[in-house]
């Protein structure tokens, strides 16, 4: 059975997305922030080389992840 994703409140998401937001987010926070699944976020962060492991804690560098995402930007007519 799939594990239920932790829901973040609107205020928590706003705090994450402010200009002075966190430099590092957890996998749960990142998945909620980018509106994608946790495993998809983990794989994309790995591809972006933005993952940092500290003991058992996994953190993702938001700046590196954003730069990686910008590489996939498409122009629409």
PDB file of N, H, CA, C and O in Angstrom:
ATOM      1  N   UNK A   1       0.832  -1.168   0.000  1.00  0.00           N
ATOM      2  CA  UNK A   1       0.000   0.000   0.000  1.00  0.00           C
ATOM      3  C   UNK A   1       0.886   1.244   0.000  1.00  0.00           C
ATOM      4  O   UNK A   1       1.901   1.292   0.695  1.00  0.00           O
ATOM      5  N   UNK A   2       0.501   2.234  -0.773  1.00  0.00           N
ATOM      6  H   UNK A   2      -0.324   2.196  -1.337  1.00  0.00           H
ATOM      7  CA  UNK A   2       1.291   3.460  -0.891  1.00  0.00           C
ATOM      8  C   UNK A   2       1.214   4.277   0.388  1.00  0.00           C
ATOM      9  O   UNK A   2       0.177   4.338   1.048  1.00  0.00           O
ATOM     10  N   UNK A   3       2.323   4.897   0.716  1.00  0.00           N
ATOM     11  H   UNK A   3       3.166   4.847   0.179  1.00  0.00           H
ATOM     12  CA  UNK A   3       2.381   5.744   1.906  1.00  0.00           C
ATOM     13  C   UNK A   3       1.764   7.094   1.577  1.00  0.00           C
ATOM     14  O   UNK A   3       2.045   7.670   0.526  1.00  0.00           O
ATOM     15  N   UNK A   4       0.926   7.598   2.471  1.00  0.00           N
ATOM     16  H   UNK A   4       0.698   7.131   3.324  1.00  0.00           H
ATOM     17  CA  UNK A   4       0.278   8.885   2.245  1.00  0.00           C
ATOM     18  C   UNK A   4       1.297  10.012   2.378  1.00  0.00           C
ATOM     19  O   UNK A   4       2.065  10.064   3.339  1.00  0.00           O
ATOM     20  N   UNK A   5       1.290  10.901   1.410  1.00  0.00           N
ATOM     21  H   UNK A   5       0.666  10.859   0.630  1.00  0.00           H
ATOM     22  CA  UNK A   5       2.214  12.028   1.389  1.00  0.00           C
ATOM     23  C   UNK A   5       1.820  13.056   2.441  1.00  0.00           C
ATOM     24  O   UNK A   5       0.637  13.337   2.632  1.00  0.00           O
ATOM     25  N   UNK A   6       2.805  13.610   3.115  1.00  0.00           N
ATOM     26  H   UNK A   6       3.767  13.382   2.960  1.00  0.00           H
ATOM     27  CA  UNK A   6       2.551  14.651   4.106  1.00  0.00           C
ATOM     28  C   UNK A   6       2.098  15.907   3.374  1.00  0.00           C
ATOM     29  O   UNK A   6       2.775  16.387   2.464  1.00  0.00           O
ATOM     30  N   UNK A   7       0.959  16.429   3.778  1.00  0.00           N
ATOM     31  H   UNK A   7       0.410  16.040   4.517  1.00  0.00           H
ATOM     32  CA  UNK A   7       0.428  17.638   3.162  1.00  0.00           C
ATOM     33  C   UNK A   7       1.006  18.860   3.864  1.00  0.00           C
ATOM     34  O   UNK A   7       1.027  18.926   5.093  1.00  0.00           O
ATOM     35  N   UNK A   8       1.469  19.818   3.084  1.00  0.00           N
ATOM     36  H   UNK A   8       1.452  19.764   2.086  1.00  0.00           H
ATOM     37  CA  UNK A   8       1.963  21.075   3.639  1.00  0.00           C
ATOM     38  C   UNK A   8       0.858  22.111   3.539  1.00  0.00           C
ATOM     39  O   UNK A   8       0.099  22.131   2.570  1.00  0.00           O
ATOM     40  N   UNK A   9       0.770  22.966   4.537  1.00  0.00           N
ATOM     41  H   UNK A   9       1.386  22.950   5.324  1.00  0.00           H
ATOM     42  CA  UNK A   9      -0.239  24.019   4.514  1.00  0.00           C
ATOM     43  C   UNK A   9       0.182  25.105   3.519  1.00  0.00           C
ATOM     44  O   UNK A   9       1.329  25.159   3.074  1.00  0.00           O
ATOM     45  N   UNK A  10      -0.774  25.958   3.190  1.00  0.00           N
ATOM     46  H   UNK A  10      -1.705  25.915   3.552  1.00  0.00           H
ATOM     47  CA  UNK A  10      -0.500  27.059   2.267  1.00  0.00           C
ATOM     48  C   UNK A  10       0.591  27.960   2.837  1.00  0.00           C
ATOM     49  O   UNK A  10       1.465  28.422   2.103  1.00  0.00           O
ATOM     50  N   UNK A  11       0.540  28.209   4.147  1.00  0.00           N
ATOM     51  H   UNK A  11      -0.169  27.834   4.743  1.00  0.00           H
ATOM     52  CA  UNK A  11       1.548  29.069   4.770  1.00  0.00           C
ATOM     53  C   UNK A  11       2.940  28.459   4.679  1.00  0.00           C
ATOM     54  O   UNK A  11       3.920  29.164   4.441  1.00  0.00           O
ATOM     55  N   UNK A  12       3.023  27.142   4.869  1.00  0.00           N
ATOM     56  H   UNK A  12       2.227  26.568   5.062  1.00  0.00           H
ATOM     57  CA  UNK A  12       4.318  26.472   4.778  1.00  0.00           C
ATOM     58  C   UNK A  12       4.873  26.546   3.359  1.00  0.00           C
ATOM     59  O   UNK A  12       6.070  26.765   3.174  1.00  0.00           O
ATOM     60  N   UNK A  13       4.013  26.366   2.355  1.00  0.00           N
ATOM     61  H   UNK A  13       3.040  26.188   2.505  1.00  0.00           H
ATOM     62  CA  UNK A  13       4.460  26.473   0.962  1.00  0.00           C
ATOM     63  C   UNK A  13       4.899  27.896   0.637  1.00  0.00           C
ATOM     64  O   UNK A  13       5.891  28.094  -0.065  1.00  0.00           O
ATOM     65  N   UNK A  14       4.170  28.887   1.142  1.00  0.00           N
ATOM     66  H   UNK A  14       3.365  28.726   1.713  1.00  0.00           H
ATOM     67  CA  UNK A  14       4.559  30.281   0.908  1.00  0.00           C
ATOM     68  C   UNK A  14       5.920  30.574   1.528  1.00  0.00           C
ATOM     69  O   UNK A  14       6.733  31.283   0.935  1.00  0.00           O
ATOM     70  N   UNK A  15       6.172  30.036   2.713  1.00  0.00           N
ATOM     71  H   UNK A  15       5.512  29.460   3.196  1.00  0.00           H
ATOM     72  CA  UNK A  15       7.479  30.235   3.353  1.00  0.00           C
ATOM     73  C   UNK A  15       8.594  29.612   2.523  1.00  0.00           C
ATOM     74  O   UNK A  15       9.692  30.164   2.445  1.00  0.00           O
ATOM     75  N   UNK A  16       8.323  28.470   1.904  1.00  0.00           N
ATOM     76  H   UNK A  16       7.431  28.021   1.967  1.00  0.00           H
ATOM     77  CA  UNK A  16       9.340  27.806   1.088  1.00  0.00           C
ATOM     78  C   UNK A  16       9.619  28.557  -0.208  1.00  0.00           C
ATOM     79  O   UNK A  16      10.743  28.531  -0.709  1.00  0.00           O
ATOM     80  N   UNK A  17       8.607  29.226  -0.753  1.00  0.00           N
ATOM     81  H   UNK A  17       7.694  29.247  -0.346  1.00  0.00           H
ATOM     82  CA  UNK A  17       8.759  29.849  -2.064  1.00  0.00           C
ATOM     83  C   UNK A  17       9.159  31.314  -2.013  1.00  0.00           C
ATOM     84  O   UNK A  17       9.385  31.916  -3.063  1.00  0.00           O
ATOM     85  N   UNK A  18       9.253  31.898  -0.850  1.00  0.00           N
ATOM     86  H   UNK A  18       9.069  31.409   0.003  1.00  0.00           H
ATOM     87  CA  UNK A  18       9.683  33.299  -0.746  1.00  0.00           C
ATOM     88  C   UNK A  18      11.099  33.453  -1.282  1.00  0.00           C
ATOM     89  O   UNK A  18      11.852  32.482  -1.360  1.00  0.00           O
ATOM     90  N   UNK A  19      11.451  34.670  -1.647  1.00  0.00           N
ATOM     91  H   UNK A  19      10.839  35.459  -1.584  1.00  0.00           H
ATOM     92  CA  UNK A  19      12.782  34.938  -2.178  1.00  0.00           C
ATOM     93  C   UNK A  19      13.897  34.508  -1.239  1.00  0.00           C
ATOM     94  O   UNK A  19      14.973  34.116  -1.692  1.00  0.00           O
ATOM     95  N   UNK A  20      13.656  34.576   0.039  1.00  0.00           N
ATOM     96  H   UNK A  20      12.783  34.895   0.406  1.00  0.00           H
ATOM     97  CA  UNK A  20      14.666  34.177   1.019  1.00  0.00           C
ATOM     98  C   UNK A  20      14.333  32.800   1.585  1.00  0.00           C
ATOM     99  O   UNK A  20      14.584  32.527   2.758  1.00  0.00           O
ATOM    100  N   UNK A  21      13.769  31.942   0.750  1.00  0.00           N
ATOM    101  H   UNK A  21      13.565  32.165  -0.203  1.00  0.00           H
ATOM    102  CA  UNK A  21      13.377  30.601   1.181  1.00  0.00           C
ATOM    103  C   UNK A  21      14.575  29.750   1.573  1.00  0.00           C
ATOM    104  O   UNK A  21      15.716  30.212   1.577  1.00  0.00           O
ATOM    105  N   UNK A  22      14.292  28.527   1.894  1.00  0.00           N
ATOM    106  H   UNK A  22      13.365  28.152   1.891  1.00  0.00           H
ATOM    107  CA  UNK A  22      15.342  27.609   2.321  1.00  0.00           C
ATOM    108  C   UNK A  22      16.315  27.314   1.191  1.00  0.00           C
ATOM    109  O   UNK A  22      15.929  27.280   0.022  1.00  0.00           O
ATOM    110  N   UNK A  23      17.558  27.103   1.537  1.00  0.00           N
ATOM    111  H   UNK A  23      17.871  27.131   2.486  1.00  0.00           H
ATOM    112  CA  UNK A  23      18.554  26.707   0.548  1.00  0.00           C
ATOM    113  C   UNK A  23      18.448  25.208   0.290  1.00  0.00           C
ATOM    114  O   UNK A  23      18.699  24.743  -0.822  1.00  0.00           O
ATOM    115  N   UNK A  24      18.078  24.459   1.319  1.00  0.00           N
ATOM    116  H   UNK A  24      17.875  24.837   2.222  1.00  0.00           H
ATOM    117  CA  UNK A  24      17.936  23.009   1.213  1.00  0.00           C
ATOM    118  C   UNK A  24      16.544  22.609   1.680  1.00  0.00           C
ATOM    119  O   UNK A  24      16.027  23.160   2.652  1.00  0.00           O
ATOM    120  N   UNK A  25      15.940  21.654   0.989  1.00  0.00           N
ATOM    121  H   UNK A  25      16.360  21.207   0.199  1.00  0.00           H
ATOM    122  CA  UNK A  25      14.637  21.127   1.389  1.00  0.00           C
ATOM    123  C   UNK A  25      14.720  19.612   1.487  1.00  0.00           C
ATOM    124  O   UNK A  25      15.573  18.979   0.865  1.00  0.00           O
ATOM    125  N   UNK A  26      13.826  19.046   2.273  1.00  0.00           N
ATOM    126  H   UNK A  26      13.133  19.560   2.779  1.00  0.00           H
ATOM    127  CA  UNK A  26      13.740  17.590   2.358  1.00  0.00           C
ATOM    128  C   UNK A  26      13.018  17.073   1.115  1.00  0.00           C
ATOM    129  O   UNK A  26      12.480  17.857   0.333  1.00  0.00           O
ATOM    130  N   UNK A  27      13.008  15.774   0.939  1.00  0.00           N
ATOM    131  H   UNK A  27      13.445  15.137   1.574  1.00  0.00           H
ATOM    132  CA  UNK A  27      12.317  15.191  -0.210  1.00  0.00           C
ATOM    133  C   UNK A  27      10.820  15.469  -0.151  1.00  0.00           C
ATOM    134  O   UNK A  27      10.207  15.764  -1.177  1.00  0.00           O
ATOM    135  N   UNK A  28      10.224  15.380   1.036  1.00  0.00           N
ATOM    136  H   UNK A  28      10.723  15.141   1.869  1.00  0.00           H
ATOM    137  CA  UNK A  28       8.792  15.666   1.177  1.00  0.00           C
ATOM    138  C   UNK A  28       8.483  17.123   0.840  1.00  0.00           C
ATOM    139  O   UNK A  28       7.526  17.405   0.120  1.00  0.00           O
ATOM    140  N   UNK A  29       9.290  18.044   1.358  1.00  0.00           N
ATOM    141  H   UNK A  29      10.068  17.814   1.942  1.00  0.00           H
ATOM    142  CA  UNK A  29       9.076  19.466   1.088  1.00  0.00           C
ATOM    143  C   UNK A  29       9.257  19.772  -0.393  1.00  0.00           C
ATOM    144  O   UNK A  29       8.468  20.519  -0.973  1.00  0.00           O
ATOM    145  N   UNK A  30      10.286  19.203  -1.008  1.00  0.00           N
ATOM    146  H   UNK A  30      10.926  18.596  -0.537  1.00  0.00           H
ATOM    147  CA  UNK A  30      10.540  19.443  -2.428  1.00  0.00           C
ATOM    148  C   UNK A  30       9.435  18.908  -3.314  1.00  0.00           C
ATOM    149  O   UNK A  30       9.038  19.560  -4.280  1.00  0.00           O
ATOM    150  N   UNK A  31       8.935  17.722  -2.992  1.00  0.00           N
ATOM    151  H   UNK A  31       9.257  17.192  -2.207  1.00  0.00           H
ATOM    152  CA  UNK A  31       7.839  17.145  -3.773  1.00  0.00           C
ATOM    153  C   UNK A  31       6.601  18.028  -3.686  1.00  0.00           C
ATOM    154  O   UNK A  31       5.916  18.237  -4.687  1.00  0.00           O
ATOM    155  N   UNK A  32       6.312  18.546  -2.498  1.00  0.00           N
ATOM    156  H   UNK A  32       6.869  18.376  -1.685  1.00  0.00           H
ATOM    157  CA  UNK A  32       5.162  19.435  -2.328  1.00  0.00           C
ATOM    158  C   UNK A  32       5.398  20.772  -3.022  1.00  0.00           C
ATOM    159  O   UNK A  32       4.482  21.329  -3.628  1.00  0.00           O
ATOM    160  N   UNK A  33       6.608  21.282  -2.938  1.00  0.00           N
ATOM    161  H   UNK A  33       7.352  20.829  -2.446  1.00  0.00           H
ATOM    162  CA  UNK A  33       6.947  22.575  -3.524  1.00  0.00           C
ATOM    163  C   UNK A  33       6.831  22.555  -5.045  1.00  0.00           C
ATOM    164  O   UNK A  33       6.318  23.504  -5.638  1.00  0.00           O
ATOM    165  N   UNK A  34       7.299  21.488  -5.678  1.00  0.00           N
ATOM    166  H   UNK A  34       7.716  20.717  -5.196  1.00  0.00           H
ATOM    167  CA  UNK A  34       7.300  21.398  -7.139  1.00  0.00           C
ATOM    168  C   UNK A  34       6.101  20.631  -7.687  1.00  0.00           C
ATOM    169  O   UNK A  34       5.986  20.441  -8.898  1.00  0.00           O
ATOM    170  N   UNK A  35       5.203  20.188  -6.798  1.00  0.00           N
ATOM    171  H   UNK A  35       5.296  20.343  -5.814  1.00  0.00           H
ATOM    172  CA  UNK A  35       3.973  19.494  -7.184  1.00  0.00           C
ATOM    173  C   UNK A  35       4.247  18.252  -8.026  1.00  0.00           C
ATOM    174  O   UNK A  35       3.573  17.999  -9.025  1.00  0.00           O
ATOM    175  N   UNK A  36       5.247  17.485  -7.606  1.00  0.00           N
ATOM    176  H   UNK A  36       5.795  17.690  -6.794  1.00  0.00           H
ATOM    177  CA  UNK A  36       5.555  16.213  -8.255  1.00  0.00           C
ATOM    178  C   UNK A  36       5.694  15.150  -7.171  1.00  0.00           C
ATOM    179  O   UNK A  36       5.785  15.472  -5.986  1.00  0.00           O
ATOM    180  N   UNK A  37       5.709  13.912  -7.571  1.00  0.00           N
ATOM    181  H   UNK A  37       5.635  13.651  -8.533  1.00  0.00           H
ATOM    182  CA  UNK A  37       5.843  12.827  -6.613  1.00  0.00           C
ATOM    183  C   UNK A  37       7.217  12.802  -5.965  1.00  0.00           C
ATOM    184  O   UNK A  37       8.196  13.316  -6.506  1.00  0.00           O
ATOM    185  N   UNK A  38       7.258  12.191  -4.792  1.00  0.00           N
ATOM    186  H   UNK A  38       6.463  11.774  -4.352  1.00  0.00           H
ATOM    187  CA  UNK A  38       8.504  12.142  -4.022  1.00  0.00           C
ATOM    188  C   UNK A  38       9.595  11.384  -4.771  1.00  0.00           C
ATOM    189  O   UNK A  38      10.743  11.827  -4.798  1.00  0.00           O
ATOM    190  N   UNK A  39       9.255  10.245  -5.380  1.00  0.00           N
ATOM    191  H   UNK A  39       8.323   9.884  -5.358  1.00  0.00           H
ATOM    192  CA  UNK A  39      10.264   9.468  -6.106  1.00  0.00           C
ATOM    193  C   UNK A  39      10.739  10.194  -7.361  1.00  0.00           C
ATOM    194  O   UNK A  39      11.918  10.131  -7.707  1.00  0.00           O
ATOM    195  N   UNK A  40       9.825  10.881  -8.043  1.00  0.00           N
ATOM    196  H   UNK A  40       8.867  10.932  -7.762  1.00  0.00           H
ATOM    197  CA  UNK A  40      10.207  11.675  -9.214  1.00  0.00           C
ATOM    198  C   UNK A  40      11.137  12.807  -8.799  1.00  0.00           C
ATOM    199  O   UNK A  40      12.139  13.072  -9.462  1.00  0.00           O
ATOM    200  N   UNK A  41      10.796  13.478  -7.691  1.00  0.00           N
ATOM    201  H   UNK A  41       9.982  13.262  -7.152  1.00  0.00           H
ATOM    202  CA  UNK A  41      11.647  14.562  -7.192  1.00  0.00           C
ATOM    203  C   UNK A  41      13.020  14.035  -6.811  1.00  0.00           C
ATOM    204  O   UNK A  41      14.034  14.667  -7.108  1.00  0.00           O
ATOM    205  N   UNK A  42      13.061  12.878  -6.153  1.00  0.00           N
ATOM    206  H   UNK A  42      12.237  12.364  -5.912  1.00  0.00           H
ATOM    207  CA  UNK A  42      14.337  12.286  -5.746  1.00  0.00           C
ATOM    208  C   UNK A  42      15.202  11.979  -6.976  1.00  0.00           C
ATOM    209  O   UNK A  42      16.397  12.274  -6.975  1.00  0.00           O
ATOM    210  N   UNK A  43      14.611  11.393  -8.020  1.00  0.00           N
ATOM    211  H   UNK A  43      13.640  11.154  -8.020  1.00  0.00           H
ATOM    212  CA  UNK A  43      15.372  11.031  -9.213  1.00  0.00           C
ATOM    213  C   UNK A  43      15.873  12.278  -9.946  1.00  0.00           C
ATOM    214  O   UNK A  43      17.017  12.322 -10.400  1.00  0.00           O
ATOM    215  N   UNK A  44      15.003  13.298 -10.057  1.00  0.00           N
ATOM    216  H   UNK A  44      14.075  13.263  -9.688  1.00  0.00           H
ATOM    217  CA  UNK A  44      15.417  14.528 -10.730  1.00  0.00           C
ATOM    218  C   UNK A  44      16.517  15.234  -9.943  1.00  0.00           C
ATOM    219  O   UNK A  44      17.452  15.772 -10.536  1.00  0.00           O
ATOM    220  N   UNK A  45      16.414  15.237  -8.616  1.00  0.00           N
ATOM    221  H   UNK A  45      15.654  14.800  -8.135  1.00  0.00           H
ATOM    222  CA  UNK A  45      17.449  15.853  -7.778  1.00  0.00           C
ATOM    223  C   UNK A  45      18.765  15.102  -7.920  1.00  0.00           C
ATOM    224  O   UNK A  45      19.838  15.705  -7.921  1.00  0.00           O
ATOM    225  N   UNK A  46      18.675  13.792  -8.040  1.00  0.00           N
ATOM    226  H   UNK A  46      17.803  13.302  -8.040  1.00  0.00           H
ATOM    227  CA  UNK A  46      19.880  12.980  -8.244  1.00  0.00           C
ATOM    228  C   UNK A  46      20.516  13.320  -9.589  1.00  0.00           C
ATOM    229  O   UNK A  46      21.734  13.478  -9.678  1.00  0.00           O
ATOM    230  N   UNK A  47      19.694  13.434 -10.639  1.00  0.00           N
ATOM    231  H   UNK A  47      18.705  13.305 -10.567  1.00  0.00           H
ATOM    232  CA  UNK A  47      20.199  13.799 -11.964  1.00  0.00           C
ATOM    233  C   UNK A  47      20.827  15.196 -11.956  1.00  0.00           C
ATOM    234  O   UNK A  47      21.785  15.458 -12.683  1.00  0.00           O
ATOM    235  N   UNK A  48      20.280  16.086 -11.129  1.00  0.00           N
ATOM    236  H   UNK A  48      19.502  15.874 -10.539  1.00  0.00           H
ATOM    237  CA  UNK A  48      20.792  17.455 -11.030  1.00  0.00           C
ATOM    238  C   UNK A  48      22.028  17.546 -10.141  1.00  0.00           C
ATOM    239  O   UNK A  48      22.630  18.613 -10.018  1.00  0.00           O
ATOM    240  N   UNK A  49      22.406  16.426  -9.522  1.00  0.00           N
ATOM    241  H   UNK A  49      21.916  15.560  -9.622  1.00  0.00           H
ATOM    242  CA  UNK A  49      23.526  16.397  -8.575  1.00  0.00           C
ATOM    243  C   UNK A  49      23.303  17.407  -7.449  1.00  0.00           C
ATOM    244  O   UNK A  49      24.214  18.135  -7.053  1.00  0.00           O
ATOM    245  N   UNK A  50      22.063  17.430  -6.943  1.00  0.00           N
ATOM    246  H   UNK A  50      21.323  16.839  -7.264  1.00  0.00           H
ATOM    247  CA  UNK A  50      21.676  18.378  -5.907  1.00  0.00           C
ATOM    248  C   UNK A  50      21.385  17.707  -4.571  1.00  0.00           C
ATOM    249  O   UNK A  50      20.885  18.355  -3.653  1.00  0.00           O
ATOM    250  N   UNK A  51      21.691  16.416  -4.450  1.00  0.00           N
ATOM    251  H   UNK A  51      22.098  15.889  -5.196  1.00  0.00           H
ATOM    252  CA  UNK A  51      21.384  15.680  -3.223  1.00  0.00           C
ATOM    253  C   UNK A  51      22.576  15.697  -2.275  1.00  0.00           C
ATOM    254  O   UNK A  51      23.720  15.480  -2.673  1.00  0.00           O
ATOM    255  N   UNK A  52      22.272  15.960  -1.015  1.00  0.00           N
ATOM    256  H   UNK A  52      21.342  16.136  -0.691  1.00  0.00           H
ATOM    257  CA  UNK A  52      23.256  15.899   0.059  1.00  0.00           C
ATOM    258  C   UNK A  52      22.722  14.948   1.120  1.00  0.00           C
ATOM    259  O   UNK A  52      21.583  15.087   1.566  1.00  0.00           O
ATOM    260  N   UNK A  53      23.543  13.982   1.525  1.00  0.00           N
ATOM    261  H   UNK A  53      24.468  13.869   1.163  1.00  0.00           H
ATOM    262  CA  UNK A  53      23.140  13.042   2.568  1.00  0.00           C
ATOM    263  C   UNK A  53      23.949  13.325   3.817  1.00  0.00           C
ATOM    264  O   UNK A  53      25.180  13.342   3.787  1.00  0.00           O
ATOM    265  N   UNK A  54      23.251  13.544   4.905  1.00  0.00           N
ATOM    266  H   UNK A  54      22.252  13.530   4.929  1.00  0.00           H
ATOM    267  CA  UNK A  54      23.877  13.764   6.200  1.00  0.00           C
ATOM    268  C   UNK A  54      23.312  12.694   7.124  1.00  0.00           C
ATOM    269  O   UNK A  54      22.161  12.766   7.556  1.00  0.00           O
ATOM    270  N   UNK A  55      24.138  11.709   7.416  1.00  0.00           N
ATOM    271  H   UNK A  55      25.073  11.650   7.065  1.00  0.00           H
ATOM    272  CA  UNK A  55      23.689  10.516   8.135  1.00  0.00           C
ATOM    273  C   UNK A  55      22.511   9.904   7.380  1.00  0.00           C
ATOM    274  O   UNK A  55      22.693   9.435   6.257  1.00  0.00           O
ATOM    275  N   UNK A  56      21.333   9.893   7.950  1.00  0.00           N
ATOM    276  H   UNK A  56      21.186  10.273   8.863  1.00  0.00           H
ATOM    277  CA  UNK A  56      20.172   9.301   7.280  1.00  0.00           C
ATOM    278  C   UNK A  56      19.281  10.366   6.643  1.00  0.00           C
ATOM    279  O   UNK A  56      18.269  10.033   6.025  1.00  0.00           O
ATOM    280  N   UNK A  57      19.637  11.612   6.783  1.00  0.00           N
ATOM    281  H   UNK A  57      20.458  11.882   7.285  1.00  0.00           H
ATOM    282  CA  UNK A  57      18.823  12.717   6.281  1.00  0.00           C
ATOM    283  C   UNK A  57      19.237  13.057   4.852  1.00  0.00           C
ATOM    284  O   UNK A  57      20.426  13.178   4.559  1.00  0.00           O
ATOM    285  N   UNK A  58      18.252  13.210   3.960  1.00  0.00           N
ATOM    286  H   UNK A  58      17.286  13.111   4.197  1.00  0.00           H
ATOM    287  CA  UNK A  58      18.509  13.573   2.566  1.00  0.00           C
ATOM    288  C   UNK A  58      17.990  14.986   2.342  1.00  0.00           C
ATOM    289  O   UNK A  58      16.818  15.273   2.583  1.00  0.00           O
ATOM    290  N   UNK A  59      18.877  15.866   1.879  1.00  0.00           N
ATOM    291  H   UNK A  59      19.829  15.632   1.683  1.00  0.00           H
ATOM    292  CA  UNK A  59      18.511  17.247   1.584  1.00  0.00           C
ATOM    293  C   UNK A  59      18.822  17.550   0.127  1.00  0.00           C
ATOM    294  O   UNK A  59      19.749  16.985  -0.453  1.00  0.00           O
ATOM    295  N   UNK A  60      18.036  18.446  -0.457  1.00  0.00           N
ATOM    296  H   UNK A  60      17.282  18.904   0.014  1.00  0.00           H
ATOM    297  CA  UNK A  60      18.207  18.817  -1.860  1.00  0.00           C
ATOM    298  C   UNK A  60      18.492  20.311  -1.934  1.00  0.00           C
ATOM    299  O   UNK A  60      17.775  21.118  -1.342  1.00  0.00           O
ATOM    300  N   UNK A  61      19.543  20.675  -2.663  1.00  0.00           N
ATOM    301  H   UNK A  61      20.126  20.020  -3.144  1.00  0.00           H
ATOM    302  CA  UNK A  61      19.899  22.073  -2.884  1.00  0.00           C
ATOM    303  C   UNK A  61      18.916  22.651  -3.903  1.00  0.00           C
ATOM    304  O   UNK A  61      18.908  22.251  -5.067  1.00  0.00           O
ATOM    305  N   UNK A  62      18.087  23.595  -3.453  1.00  0.00           N
ATOM    306  H   UNK A  62      18.094  23.921  -2.507  1.00  0.00           H
ATOM    307  CA  UNK A  62      17.029  24.154  -4.292  1.00  0.00           C
ATOM    308  C   UNK A  62      17.610  24.914  -5.481  1.00  0.00           C
ATOM    309  O   UNK A  62      17.062  24.839  -6.581  1.00  0.00           O
ATOM    310  N   UNK A  63      18.704  25.640  -5.282  1.00  0.00           N
ATOM    311  H   UNK A  63      19.149  25.701  -4.389  1.00  0.00           H
ATOM    312  CA  UNK A  63      19.299  26.420  -6.373  1.00  0.00           C
ATOM    313  C   UNK A  63      19.784  25.501  -7.497  1.00  0.00           C
ATOM    314  O   UNK A  63      19.524  25.772  -8.669  1.00  0.00           O
ATOM    315  N   UNK A  64      20.479  24.428  -7.154  1.00  0.00           N
ATOM    316  H   UNK A  64      20.690  24.208  -6.202  1.00  0.00           H
ATOM    317  CA  UNK A  64      20.945  23.482  -8.175  1.00  0.00           C
ATOM    318  C   UNK A  64      19.769  22.825  -8.883  1.00  0.00           C
ATOM    319  O   UNK A  64      19.801  22.629 -10.098  1.00  0.00           O
ATOM    320  N   UNK A  65      18.728  22.484  -8.121  1.00  0.00           N
ATOM    321  H   UNK A  65      18.702  22.643  -7.134  1.00  0.00           H
ATOM    322  CA  UNK A  65      17.552  21.849  -8.714  1.00  0.00           C
ATOM    323  C   UNK A  65      16.858  22.809  -9.678  1.00  0.00           C
ATOM    324  O   UNK A  65      16.441  22.400 -10.762  1.00  0.00           O
ATOM    325  N   UNK A  66      16.731  24.083  -9.297  1.00  0.00           N
ATOM    326  H   UNK A  66      17.070  24.416  -8.417  1.00  0.00           H
ATOM    327  CA  UNK A  66      16.102  25.078 -10.170  1.00  0.00           C
ATOM    328  C   UNK A  66      16.890  25.256 -11.467  1.00  0.00           C
ATOM    329  O   UNK A  66      16.299  25.354 -12.543  1.00  0.00           O
ATOM    330  N   UNK A  67      18.214  25.298 -11.372  1.00  0.00           N
ATOM    331  H   UNK A  67      18.694  25.218 -10.498  1.00  0.00           H
ATOM    332  CA  UNK A  67      19.046  25.425 -12.571  1.00  0.00           C
ATOM    333  C   UNK A  67      18.859  24.221 -13.487  1.00  0.00           C
ATOM    334  O   UNK A  67      18.811  24.368 -14.708  1.00  0.00           O
ATOM    335  N   UNK A  68      18.753  23.048 -12.906  1.00  0.00           N
ATOM    336  H   UNK A  68      18.792  22.929 -11.914  1.00  0.00           H
ATOM    337  CA  UNK A  68      18.514  21.829 -13.673  1.00  0.00           C
ATOM    338  C   UNK A  68      17.162  21.910 -14.377  1.00  0.00           C
ATOM    339  O   UNK A  68      17.046  21.537 -15.544  1.00  0.00           O
ATOM    340  N   UNK A  69      16.147  22.392 -13.675  1.00  0.00           N
ATOM    341  H   UNK A  69      16.242  22.695 -12.727  1.00  0.00           H
ATOM    342  CA  UNK A  69      14.804  22.510 -14.253  1.00  0.00           C
ATOM    343  C   UNK A  69      14.781  23.506 -15.411  1.00  0.00           C
ATOM    344  O   UNK A  69      14.076  23.290 -16.396  1.00  0.00           O
ATOM    345  N   UNK A  70      15.537  24.584 -15.305  1.00  0.00           N
ATOM    346  H   UNK A  70      16.110  24.760 -14.505  1.00  0.00           H
ATOM    347  CA  UNK A  70      15.574  25.598 -16.359  1.00  0.00           C
ATOM    348  C   UNK A  70      16.096  25.027 -17.679  1.00  0.00           C
ATOM    349  O   UNK A  70      15.762  25.541 -18.747  1.00  0.00           O
ATOM    350  N   UNK A  71      16.897  23.987 -17.617  1.00  0.00           N
ATOM    351  H   UNK A  71      17.167  23.569 -16.750  1.00  0.00           H
ATOM    352  CA  UNK A  71      17.431  23.368 -18.832  1.00  0.00           C
ATOM    353  C   UNK A  71      16.329  22.723 -19.665  1.00  0.00           C
ATOM    354  O   UNK A  71      16.520  22.474 -20.855  1.00  0.00           O
ATOM    355  N   UNK A  72      15.184  22.452 -19.057  1.00  0.00           N
ATOM    356  H   UNK A  72      15.029  22.655 -18.090  1.00  0.00           H
ATOM    357  CA  UNK A  72      14.083  21.804 -19.765  1.00  0.00           C
ATOM    358  C   UNK A  72      13.019  22.785 -20.234  1.00  0.00           C
ATOM    359  O   UNK A  72      11.975  22.374 -20.739  1.00  0.00           O
ATOM    360  N   UNK A  73      13.274  24.070 -20.071  1.00  0.00           N
ATOM    361  H   UNK A  73      14.122  24.404 -19.660  1.00  0.00           H
ATOM    362  CA  UNK A  73      12.298  25.085 -20.449  1.00  0.00           C
ATOM    363  C   UNK A  73      12.080  25.071 -21.958  1.00  0.00           C
ATOM    364  O   UNK A  73      13.028  24.993 -22.739  1.00  0.00           O
ATOM    365  N   UNK A  74      10.806  25.149 -22.351  1.00  0.00           N
ATOM    366  H   UNK A  74      10.035  25.213 -21.717  1.00  0.00           H
ATOM    367  CA  UNK A  74      10.454  25.184 -23.773  1.00  0.00           C
ATOM    368  C   UNK A  74       9.758  26.499 -24.084  1.00  0.00           C
ATOM    369  O   UNK A  74       9.055  27.065 -23.247  1.00  0.00           O
ATOM    370  N   UNK A  75       9.966  26.966 -25.291  1.00  0.00           N
ATOM    371  H   UNK A  75      10.537  26.506 -25.972  1.00  0.00           H
ATOM    372  CA  UNK A  75       9.272  28.161 -25.755  1.00  0.00           C
ATOM    373  C   UNK A  75       7.952  27.741 -26.381  1.00  0.00           C
ATOM    374  O   UNK A  75       7.909  26.831 -27.209  1.00  0.00           O
ATOM    375  N   UNK A  76       6.880  28.407 -25.983  1.00  0.00           N
ATOM    376  H   UNK A  76       6.915  29.146 -25.310  1.00  0.00           H
ATOM    377  CA  UNK A  76       5.569  28.128 -26.558  1.00  0.00           C
ATOM    378  C   UNK A  76       5.166  29.283 -27.450  1.00  0.00           C
ATOM    379  O   UNK A  76       5.433  30.446 -27.146  1.00  0.00           O
ATOM    380  N   UNK A  77       4.522  28.950 -28.553  1.00  0.00           N
ATOM    381  H   UNK A  77       4.305  28.006 -28.800  1.00  0.00           H
ATOM    382  CA  UNK A  77       4.088  29.988 -29.501  1.00  0.00           C
ATOM    383  C   UNK A  77       2.912  30.759 -28.974  1.00  0.00           C
ATOM    384  O   UNK A  77       2.419  31.668 -29.642  1.00  0.00           O
TER     385      UNK A  77
END
